[in-house]
């Protein structure tokens, strides 16, 4: 999922064919049971990690450990260790031979892989309780899980600065893990035509604006976002002493009557449009179009589920769409690239370049006015 970005010159629609039904009936029934017990087994996997059981097994990888040894090392009863390890056997996170338990590759990834850690913490701390209200969210197109768990906010973005500490940490850990790895790769593409003024739409904590400031001493970047998000970004940017080169404009993108400021050479949107419904995306892109000069460029960095090299990436993106359903806003998703191109076209823009293999699973679309 990580490598050198490469330019796509043929942007014809990709096939919508996806998936198969080639497994046996026995395997299919087994997989159905995995789904049935998934919430319980997820918590078992997290407990194996959080109680330190996986870590102790990692340390003793050559010999393994018995239940009584693990009980003593992690300060849990033998009963607790036993039921967790037995769940770990079915999860294929551990294996046992003559009563000695050892860590498997899957268990290692649950323990040590940054991607898995970010996803698991995000699911547990942000999504787990709210997912119970998925049917209500789907029926109402409102983030019912957000309302039940964190309060009566219109979207999670308004709630971010008010989330409890661990929940807020897990949300930003998830968001930053996916976006930060892409910035170093996209900056040469964004700065290819030497922009002087960049608009960062949905700038979040200001990490892209800071990356731009570090990449080019002369560029001025302006973050457009909700007031609460701007406060967080302003603190980080002030600590770096870059407040003279990075500006802030409060803006509610859901208000179709709020126009965008003019005068930008580049308009940047990173993991931004997936936070909106199709109609809202068209509105945002049209308002961007309205203030773009013929030479201005608009960059869209997104993780399109059809552009993934590995099944694990597609799986994560399909699951993330349900986070948007239950917790974020009730009406957005991780998009198929064809759907996004249609929205771009509807807004009066055209994709002039497309770059794949950016960061973790990302596509970069470079757009101009028609």
VEXZAZA-932675 format. One record per residue (C-alpha): z, y, x; residue number from 1. Coordinates in nm, 2 decimals, always signed. Example, Ala and Ser with C-alpha at 12.3 -4.5 7.8 and 13.67 -1.06 7.14 Angstrom:
% VEXZAZA-932675
+--------+--------+--------+-----+
!     up !  north !   east !   n !
+--------+--------+--------+-----+
!  +0.78 !  -0.45 !  +1.23 !   1 !
!  +0.71 !  -0.11 !  +1.37 !   2 !
+--------+--------+--------+-----+
This chain:
% VEXZAZA-932675
+--------+--------+--------+-----+
!     up !  north !   east !   n !
+--------+--------+--------+-----+
!  +0.00 !  +0.00 !  +0.00 !   1 !
!  +0.03 !  +0.23 !  +0.30 !   2 !
!  -0.26 !  +0.31 !  +0.53 !   3 !
!  -0.53 !  +0.57 !  +0.61 !   4 !
!  -0.67 !  +0.76 !  +0.31 !   5 !
!  -1.04 !  +0.70 !  +0.26 !   6 !
!  -1.29 !  +0.90 !  +0.06 !   7 !
!  -1.44 !  +0.75 !  -0.25 !   8 !
!  -1.80 !  +0.86 !  -0.30 !   9 !
!  -1.87 !  +0.66 !  -0.62 !  10 !
!  -1.64 !  +0.75 !  -0.90 !  11 !
!  -1.81 !  +0.55 !  -1.17 !  12 !
!  -1.57 !  +0.40 !  -1.43 !  13 !
!  -1.38 !  +0.09 !  -1.33 !  14 !
!  -1.37 !  -0.22 !  -1.55 !  15 !
!  -1.08 !  -0.24 !  -1.80 !  16 !
!  -1.07 !  -0.62 !  -1.75 !  17 !
!  -0.72 !  -0.71 !  -1.62 !  18 !
!  -0.50 !  -1.02 !  -1.63 !  19 !
!  -0.55 !  -1.38 !  -1.70 !  20 !
!  -0.41 !  -1.67 !  -1.90 !  21 !
!  -0.46 !  -1.95 !  -1.65 !  22 !
!  -0.10 !  -2.08 !  -1.62 !  23 !
!  +0.01 !  -2.41 !  -1.78 !  24 !
!  +0.20 !  -2.41 !  -2.11 !  25 !
!  +0.51 !  -2.53 !  -1.92 !  26 !
!  +0.49 !  -2.24 !  -1.67 !  27 !
!  +0.42 !  -1.99 !  -1.95 !  28 !
!  +0.73 !  -2.11 !  -2.14 !  29 !
!  +0.94 !  -2.08 !  -1.82 !  30 !
!  +0.81 !  -1.73 !  -1.77 !  31 !
!  +0.90 !  -1.65 !  -2.13 !  32 !
!  +1.26 !  -1.75 !  -2.06 !  33 !
!  +1.27 !  -1.52 !  -1.76 !  34 !
!  +1.17 !  -1.24 !  -1.99 !  35 !
!  +1.44 !  -1.34 !  -2.25 !  36 !
!  +1.72 !  -1.33 !  -1.99 !  37 !
!  +1.58 !  -1.05 !  -1.77 !  38 !
!  +1.85 !  -0.79 !  -1.85 !  39 !
!  +2.13 !  -1.02 !  -1.77 !  40 !
!  +1.97 !  -1.16 !  -1.45 !  41 !
!  +1.89 !  -0.80 !  -1.34 !  42 !
!  +2.26 !  -0.72 !  -1.34 !  43 !
!  +2.34 !  -1.04 !  -1.15 !  44 !
!  +2.09 !  -0.95 !  -0.88 !  45 !
!  +2.24 !  -0.60 !  -0.85 !  46 !
!  +2.59 !  -0.75 !  -0.84 !  47 !
!  +2.49 !  -0.99 !  -0.56 !  48 !
!  +2.37 !  -0.68 !  -0.37 !  49 !
!  +2.65 !  -0.44 !  -0.45 !  50 !
!  +2.94 !  -0.68 !  -0.40 !  51 !
!  +2.81 !  -0.75 !  -0.05 !  52 !
!  +2.72 !  -1.12 !  -0.10 !  53 !
!  +2.36 !  -1.07 !  +0.01 !  54 !
!  +2.48 !  -0.88 !  +0.32 !  55 !
!  +2.72 !  -1.16 !  +0.42 !  56 !
!  +2.44 !  -1.42 !  +0.38 !  57 !
!  +2.21 !  -1.21 !  +0.59 !  58 !
!  +2.47 !  -1.20 !  +0.87 !  59 !
!  +2.51 !  -1.58 !  +0.86 !  60 !
!  +2.14 !  -1.65 !  +0.83 !  61 !
!  +2.15 !  -1.93 !  +1.09 !  62 !
!  +2.43 !  -2.13 !  +0.94 !  63 !
!  +2.49 !  -2.01 !  +0.58 !  64 !
!  +2.82 !  -1.98 !  +0.40 !  65 !
!  +3.01 !  -2.18 !  +0.15 !  66 !
!  +3.15 !  -2.03 !  -0.17 !  67 !
!  +3.51 !  -2.02 !  -0.05 !  68 !
!  +3.40 !  -1.83 !  +0.27 !  69 !
!  +3.20 !  -1.58 !  +0.06 !  70 !
!  +3.49 !  -1.54 !  -0.18 !  71 !
!  +3.72 !  -1.44 !  +0.11 !  72 !
!  +3.46 !  -1.21 !  +0.28 !  73 !
!  +3.37 !  -1.01 !  -0.03 !  74 !
!  +3.72 !  -1.02 !  -0.19 !  75 !
!  +3.60 !  -1.18 !  -0.52 !  76 !
!  +3.72 !  -1.49 !  -0.70 !  77 !
!  +3.54 !  -1.82 !  -0.63 !  78 !
!  +3.44 !  -1.82 !  -1.00 !  79 !
!  +3.27 !  -1.48 !  -0.96 !  80 !
!  +3.09 !  -1.58 !  -0.65 !  81 !
!  +2.99 !  -1.91 !  -0.80 !  82 !
!  +2.83 !  -1.77 !  -1.12 !  83 !
!  +2.65 !  -1.50 !  -0.92 !  84 !
!  +2.52 !  -1.75 !  -0.66 !  85 !
!  +2.40 !  -1.99 !  -0.93 !  86 !
!  +2.21 !  -1.70 !  -1.09 !  87 !
!  +2.07 !  -1.62 !  -0.75 !  88 !
!  +1.94 !  -1.97 !  -0.72 !  89 !
!  +1.73 !  -1.93 !  -1.03 !  90 !
!  +1.63 !  -1.58 !  -0.92 !  91 !
!  +1.52 !  -1.74 !  -0.59 !  92 !
!  +1.73 !  -1.49 !  -0.40 !  93 !
!  +1.94 !  -1.76 !  -0.24 !  94 !
!  +1.91 !  -2.13 !  -0.16 !  95 !
!  +2.17 !  -2.40 !  -0.10 !  96 !
!  +2.18 !  -2.70 !  +0.12 !  97 !
!  +2.50 !  -2.92 !  +0.13 !  98 !
!  +2.70 !  -2.64 !  -0.02 !  99 !
!  +2.59 !  -2.39 !  +0.24 ! 100 !
!  +2.41 !  -2.08 !  +0.08 ! 101 !
!  +2.15 !  -1.89 !  +0.27 ! 102 !
!  +1.94 !  -1.58 !  +0.19 ! 103 !
!  +1.57 !  -1.61 !  +0.09 ! 104 !
!  +1.29 !  -1.36 !  +0.15 ! 105 !
!  +1.33 !  -1.23 !  -0.21 ! 106 !
!  +1.70 !  -1.19 !  -0.15 ! 107 !
!  +1.63 !  -1.00 !  +0.17 ! 108 !
!  +1.40 !  -0.76 !  -0.01 ! 109 !
!  +1.65 !  -0.69 !  -0.29 ! 110 !
!  +1.91 !  -0.62 !  -0.01 ! 111 !
!  +1.70 !  -0.42 !  +0.24 ! 112 !
!  +1.36 !  -0.31 !  +0.11 ! 113 !
!  +1.37 !  +0.07 !  +0.04 ! 114 !
!  +1.11 !  +0.04 !  -0.24 ! 115 !
!  +1.32 !  -0.23 !  -0.42 ! 116 !
!  +1.64 !  -0.03 !  -0.37 ! 117 !
!  +1.49 !  +0.28 !  -0.51 ! 118 !
!  +1.34 !  +0.10 !  -0.81 ! 119 !
!  +1.66 !  -0.10 !  -0.88 ! 120 !
!  +1.89 !  +0.20 !  -0.87 ! 121 !
!  +1.65 !  +0.40 !  -1.08 ! 122 !
!  +1.63 !  +0.12 !  -1.34 ! 123 !
!  +2.01 !  +0.08 !  -1.35 ! 124 !
!  +2.13 !  +0.44 !  -1.34 ! 125 !
!  +1.86 !  +0.61 !  -1.54 ! 126 !
!  +1.68 !  +0.35 !  -1.76 ! 127 !
!  +1.90 !  +0.05 !  -1.83 ! 128 !
!  +2.11 !  +0.18 !  -2.12 ! 129 !
!  +1.83 !  +0.39 !  -2.27 ! 130 !
!  +1.58 !  +0.11 !  -2.28 ! 131 !
!  +1.78 !  -0.04 !  -2.57 ! 132 !
!  +1.63 !  +0.24 !  -2.78 ! 133 !
!  +1.27 !  +0.17 !  -2.69 ! 134 !
!  +1.16 !  +0.08 !  -3.04 ! 135 !
!  +1.30 !  +0.41 !  -3.17 ! 136 !
!  +1.13 !  +0.60 !  -2.89 ! 137 !
!  +0.80 !  +0.43 !  -2.96 ! 138 !
!  +0.83 !  +0.50 !  -3.34 ! 139 !
!  +0.92 !  +0.87 !  -3.30 ! 140 !
!  +0.74 !  +0.97 !  -2.98 ! 141 !
!  +1.07 !  +1.11 !  -2.87 ! 142 !
!  +1.28 !  +1.00 !  -2.56 ! 143 !
!  +1.54 !  +0.83 !  -2.77 ! 144 !
!  +1.71 !  +0.67 !  -2.47 ! 145 !
!  +1.76 !  +1.01 !  -2.31 ! 146 !
!  +1.92 !  +1.14 !  -2.62 ! 147 !
!  +2.16 !  +0.85 !  -2.66 ! 148 !
!  +2.27 !  +0.83 !  -2.30 ! 149 !
!  +2.24 !  +1.17 !  -2.15 ! 150 !
!  +2.23 !  +1.42 !  -2.44 ! 151 !
!  +2.00 !  +1.60 !  -2.67 ! 152 !
!  +1.75 !  +1.73 !  -2.42 ! 153 !
!  +1.39 !  +1.77 !  -2.50 ! 154 !
!  +1.28 !  +1.61 !  -2.17 ! 155 !
!  +1.47 !  +1.46 !  -1.88 ! 156 !
!  +1.35 !  +1.74 !  -1.65 ! 157 !
!  +1.56 !  +1.99 !  -1.84 ! 158 !
!  +1.86 !  +1.75 !  -1.80 ! 159 !
!  +1.82 !  +1.68 !  -1.43 ! 160 !
!  +2.06 !  +1.94 !  -1.30 ! 161 !
!  +2.32 !  +1.82 !  -1.55 ! 162 !
!  +2.31 !  +1.45 !  -1.48 ! 163 !
!  +2.61 !  +1.28 !  -1.32 ! 164 !
!  +2.60 !  +1.26 !  -0.94 ! 165 !
!  +2.49 !  +0.89 !  -0.90 ! 166 !
!  +2.23 !  +0.92 !  -1.18 ! 167 !
!  +2.09 !  +1.23 !  -1.03 ! 168 !
!  +2.08 !  +1.07 !  -0.69 ! 169 !
!  +1.90 !  +0.77 !  -0.82 ! 170 !
!  +1.64 !  +0.98 !  -1.01 ! 171 !
!  +1.55 !  +1.19 !  -0.71 ! 172 !
!  +1.56 !  +0.88 !  -0.48 ! 173 !
!  +1.30 !  +0.72 !  -0.69 ! 174 !
!  +1.09 !  +1.03 !  -0.72 ! 175 !
!  +1.10 !  +1.12 !  -0.36 ! 176 !
!  +1.04 !  +0.77 !  -0.23 ! 177 !
!  +0.70 !  +0.76 !  -0.40 ! 178 !
!  +0.59 !  +1.12 !  -0.32 ! 179 !
!  +0.72 !  +1.20 !  +0.02 ! 180 !
!  +0.52 !  +0.93 !  +0.20 ! 181 !
!  +0.20 !  +1.09 !  +0.08 ! 182 !
!  +0.25 !  +1.44 !  +0.19 ! 183 !
!  +0.17 !  +1.40 !  +0.56 ! 184 !
!  -0.15 !  +1.22 !  +0.47 ! 185 !
!  -0.27 !  +1.48 !  +0.21 ! 186 !
!  -0.19 !  +1.80 !  +0.40 ! 187 !
!  -0.51 !  +1.79 !  +0.62 ! 188 !
!  -0.71 !  +1.74 !  +0.30 ! 189 !
!  -0.54 !  +2.03 !  +0.11 ! 190 !
!  -0.58 !  +2.26 !  +0.41 ! 191 !
!  -0.94 !  +2.17 !  +0.50 ! 192 !
!  -1.07 !  +2.51 !  +0.37 ! 193 !
!  -0.77 !  +2.71 !  +0.51 ! 194 !
!  -0.60 !  +2.82 !  +0.19 ! 195 !
!  -0.38 !  +3.13 !  +0.20 ! 196 !
!  -0.21 !  +3.09 !  -0.13 ! 197 !
!  -0.10 !  +2.76 !  -0.29 ! 198 !
!  +0.05 !  +2.71 !  -0.64 ! 199 !
!  +0.27 !  +2.41 !  -0.65 ! 200 !
!  +0.30 !  +2.31 !  -1.02 ! 201 !
!  +0.61 !  +2.11 !  -1.10 ! 202 !
!  +0.74 !  +2.16 !  -0.75 ! 203 !
!  +1.06 !  +1.98 !  -0.82 ! 204 !
!  +1.30 !  +2.02 !  -0.52 ! 205 !
!  +1.04 !  +2.21 !  -0.31 ! 206 !
!  +0.95 !  +1.93 !  -0.07 ! 207 !
!  +0.58 !  +1.99 !  -0.09 ! 208 !
!  +0.62 !  +2.36 !  -0.05 ! 209 !
!  +0.84 !  +2.30 !  +0.26 ! 210 !
!  +0.58 !  +2.06 !  +0.39 ! 211 !
!  +0.31 !  +2.33 !  +0.35 ! 212 !
!  +0.52 !  +2.59 !  +0.53 ! 213 !
!  +0.58 !  +2.35 !  +0.82 ! 214 !
!  +0.21 !  +2.26 !  +0.84 ! 215 !
!  +0.07 !  +2.62 !  +0.84 ! 216 !
!  +0.26 !  +2.93 !  +0.95 ! 217 !
!  +0.05 !  +3.17 !  +0.75 ! 218 !
!  +0.03 !  +3.00 !  +0.41 ! 219 !
!  +0.22 !  +3.13 !  +0.11 ! 220 !
!  +0.33 !  +2.87 !  -0.15 ! 221 !
!  +0.46 !  +2.95 !  -0.50 ! 222 !
!  +0.65 !  +2.69 !  -0.70 ! 223 !
!  +0.60 !  +2.69 !  -1.08 ! 224 !
!  +0.86 !  +2.49 !  -1.27 ! 225 !
!  +1.15 !  +2.50 !  -1.51 ! 226 !
!  +1.44 !  +2.75 !  -1.41 ! 227 !
!  +1.68 !  +2.47 !  -1.33 ! 228 !
!  +1.44 !  +2.30 !  -1.10 ! 229 !
!  +1.36 !  +2.62 !  -0.93 ! 230 !
!  +1.73 !  +2.68 !  -0.86 ! 231 !
!  +1.75 !  +2.34 !  -0.68 ! 232 !
!  +1.43 !  +2.42 !  -0.48 ! 233 !
!  +1.55 !  +2.77 !  -0.40 ! 234 !
!  +1.87 !  +2.63 !  -0.24 ! 235 !
!  +1.68 !  +2.39 !  -0.02 ! 236 !
!  +1.43 !  +2.65 !  +0.09 ! 237 !
!  +1.69 !  +2.91 !  +0.16 ! 238 !
!  +1.87 !  +2.67 !  +0.38 ! 239 !
!  +1.55 !  +2.63 !  +0.58 ! 240 !
!  +1.51 !  +3.01 !  +0.60 ! 241 !
!  +1.16 !  +3.00 !  +0.44 ! 242 !
!  +1.23 !  +3.21 !  +0.13 ! 243 !
!  +0.99 !  +3.48 !  +0.25 ! 244 !
!  +0.70 !  +3.24 !  +0.24 ! 245 !
!  +0.78 !  +3.04 !  -0.07 ! 246 !
!  +0.79 !  +3.21 !  -0.40 ! 247 !
!  +0.92 !  +3.10 !  -0.74 ! 248 !
!  +0.79 !  +3.15 !  -1.09 ! 249 !
!  +0.97 !  +3.00 !  -1.39 ! 250 !
!  +0.74 !  +2.84 !  -1.64 ! 251 !
!  +0.76 !  +2.60 !  -1.93 ! 252 !
!  +0.44 !  +2.39 !  -1.91 ! 253 !
!  +0.49 !  +2.27 !  -2.26 ! 254 !
!  +0.44 !  +2.62 !  -2.40 ! 255 !
!  +0.07 !  +2.64 !  -2.44 ! 256 !
!  +0.09 !  +3.02 !  -2.47 ! 257 !
!  +0.23 !  +3.06 !  -2.12 ! 258 !
!  -0.06 !  +3.15 !  -1.89 ! 259 !
!  -0.07 !  +3.07 !  -1.52 ! 260 !
!  -0.07 !  +3.34 !  -1.25 ! 261 !
!  -0.40 !  +3.42 !  -1.07 ! 262 !
!  -0.49 !  +3.45 !  -0.71 ! 263 !
!  -0.44 !  +3.10 !  -0.57 ! 264 !
!  -0.68 !  +2.92 !  -0.34 ! 265 !
!  -0.53 !  +2.58 !  -0.42 ! 266 !
!  -0.34 !  +2.45 !  -0.73 ! 267 !
!  -0.14 !  +2.14 !  -0.64 ! 268 !
!  -0.01 !  +1.88 !  -0.88 ! 269 !
!  +0.18 !  +1.59 !  -0.73 ! 270 !
!  +0.31 !  +1.31 !  -0.97 ! 271 !
!  +0.30 !  +1.59 !  -1.23 ! 272 !
!  +0.05 !  +1.52 !  -1.49 ! 273 !
!  +0.19 !  +1.17 !  -1.57 ! 274 !
!  +0.49 !  +1.37 !  -1.71 ! 275 !
!  +0.28 !  +1.49 !  -2.01 ! 276 !
!  +0.08 !  +1.35 !  -2.30 ! 277 !
!  -0.30 !  +1.36 !  -2.30 ! 278 !
!  -0.31 !  +1.68 !  -2.51 ! 279 !
!  -0.05 !  +1.85 !  -2.29 ! 280 !
!  -0.25 !  +1.75 !  -1.98 ! 281 !
!  -0.57 !  +1.91 !  -2.12 ! 282 !
!  -0.37 !  +2.23 !  -2.20 ! 283 !
!  -0.23 !  +2.25 !  -1.85 ! 284 !
!  -0.56 !  +2.19 !  -1.69 ! 285 !
!  -0.74 !  +2.44 !  -1.91 ! 286 !
!  -0.48 !  +2.71 !  -1.82 ! 287 !
!  -0.54 !  +2.62 !  -1.45 ! 288 !
!  -0.91 !  +2.65 !  -1.51 ! 289 !
!  -0.87 !  +2.99 !  -1.67 ! 290 !
!  -0.72 !  +3.14 !  -1.35 ! 291 !
!  -0.93 !  +2.96 !  -1.09 ! 292 !
!  -1.21 !  +3.13 !  -0.89 ! 293 !
!  -1.53 !  +2.94 !  -0.82 ! 294 !
!  -1.40 !  +2.86 !  -0.47 ! 295 !
!  -1.05 !  +2.75 !  -0.58 ! 296 !
!  -0.95 !  +2.39 !  -0.56 ! 297 !
!  -0.72 !  +2.19 !  -0.78 ! 298 !
!  -0.56 !  +1.87 !  -0.63 ! 299 !
!  -0.41 !  +1.60 !  -0.84 ! 300 !
!  -0.20 !  +1.33 !  -0.67 ! 301 !
!  -0.12 !  +1.04 !  -0.90 ! 302 !
!  -0.05 !  +0.67 !  -0.90 ! 303 !
!  -0.32 !  +0.53 !  -1.13 ! 304 !
!  -0.24 !  +0.18 !  -1.23 ! 305 !
!  -0.60 !  +0.05 !  -1.21 ! 306 !
!  -0.63 !  +0.17 !  -0.85 ! 307 !
!  -0.37 !  -0.05 !  -0.70 ! 308 !
!  -0.43 !  -0.30 !  -0.43 ! 309 !
!  -0.13 !  -0.52 !  -0.50 ! 310 !
!  -0.01 !  -0.67 !  -0.83 ! 311 !
!  +0.34 !  -0.55 !  -0.75 ! 312 !
!  +0.22 !  -0.19 !  -0.76 ! 313 !
!  +0.06 !  -0.23 !  -1.10 ! 314 !
!  +0.37 !  -0.40 !  -1.23 ! 315 !
!  +0.59 !  -0.11 !  -1.12 ! 316 !
!  +0.36 !  +0.15 !  -1.27 ! 317 !
!  +0.34 !  -0.03 !  -1.61 ! 318 !
!  +0.72 !  -0.04 !  -1.61 ! 319 !
!  +0.74 !  +0.32 !  -1.52 ! 320 !
!  +0.54 !  +0.41 !  -1.82 ! 321 !
!  +0.82 !  +0.28 !  -2.03 ! 322 !
!  +1.06 !  +0.51 !  -1.85 ! 323 !
!  +0.85 !  +0.80 !  -1.98 ! 324 !
!  +0.87 !  +0.65 !  -2.32 ! 325 !
!  +1.25 !  +0.60 !  -2.34 ! 326 !
!  +1.39 !  +0.85 !  -2.10 ! 327 !
!  +1.15 !  +1.12 !  -1.98 ! 328 !
!  +0.97 !  +1.27 !  -2.28 ! 329 !
!  +0.86 !  +1.00 !  -2.52 ! 330 !
!  +0.48 !  +1.06 !  -2.49 ! 331 !
!  +0.35 !  +1.02 !  -2.14 ! 332 !
!  +0.27 !  +0.74 !  -1.91 ! 333 !
!  +0.12 !  +0.62 !  -1.58 ! 334 !
!  -0.25 !  +0.67 !  -1.65 ! 335 !
!  -0.56 !  +0.47 !  -1.59 ! 336 !
!  -0.79 !  +0.67 !  -1.36 ! 337 !
!  -1.07 !  +0.67 !  -1.62 ! 338 !
!  -0.84 !  +0.83 !  -1.88 ! 339 !
!  -0.75 !  +1.11 !  -1.63 ! 340 !
!  -1.11 !  +1.18 !  -1.54 ! 341 !
!  -1.19 !  +1.22 !  -1.91 ! 342 !
!  -0.90 !  +1.47 !  -1.95 ! 343 !
!  -1.02 !  +1.66 !  -1.64 ! 344 !
!  -1.37 !  +1.68 !  -1.78 ! 345 !
!  -1.24 !  +1.79 !  -2.12 ! 346 !
!  -1.05 !  +2.08 !  -1.95 ! 347 !
!  -1.37 !  +2.21 !  -1.80 ! 348 !
!  -1.31 !  +2.08 !  -1.45 ! 349 !
!  -1.50 !  +1.83 !  -1.24 ! 350 !
!  -1.38 !  +1.58 !  -0.97 ! 351 !
!  -1.57 !  +1.66 !  -0.65 ! 352 !
!  -1.38 !  +1.43 !  -0.42 ! 353 !
!  -1.16 !  +1.13 !  -0.46 ! 354 !
!  -0.93 !  +0.98 !  -0.19 ! 355 !
!  -0.77 !  +0.64 !  -0.21 ! 356 !
!  -0.49 !  +0.46 !  -0.02 ! 357 !
!  -0.27 !  +0.77 !  +0.00 ! 358 !
!  +0.10 !  +0.70 !  +0.07 ! 359 !
!  +0.23 !  +0.44 !  -0.17 ! 360 !
!  -0.04 !  +0.36 !  -0.42 ! 361 !
!  -0.16 !  +0.71 !  -0.47 ! 362 !
!  -0.50 !  +0.86 !  -0.55 ! 363 !
!  -0.59 !  +1.22 !  -0.46 ! 364 !
!  -0.84 !  +1.39 !  -0.69 ! 365 !
!  -1.00 !  +1.72 !  -0.57 ! 366 !
!  -1.13 !  +1.92 !  -0.86 ! 367 !
!  -1.32 !  +2.25 !  -0.91 ! 368 !
!  -1.44 !  +2.44 !  -1.22 ! 369 !
!  -1.77 !  +2.33 !  -1.36 ! 370 !
+--------+--------+--------+-----+
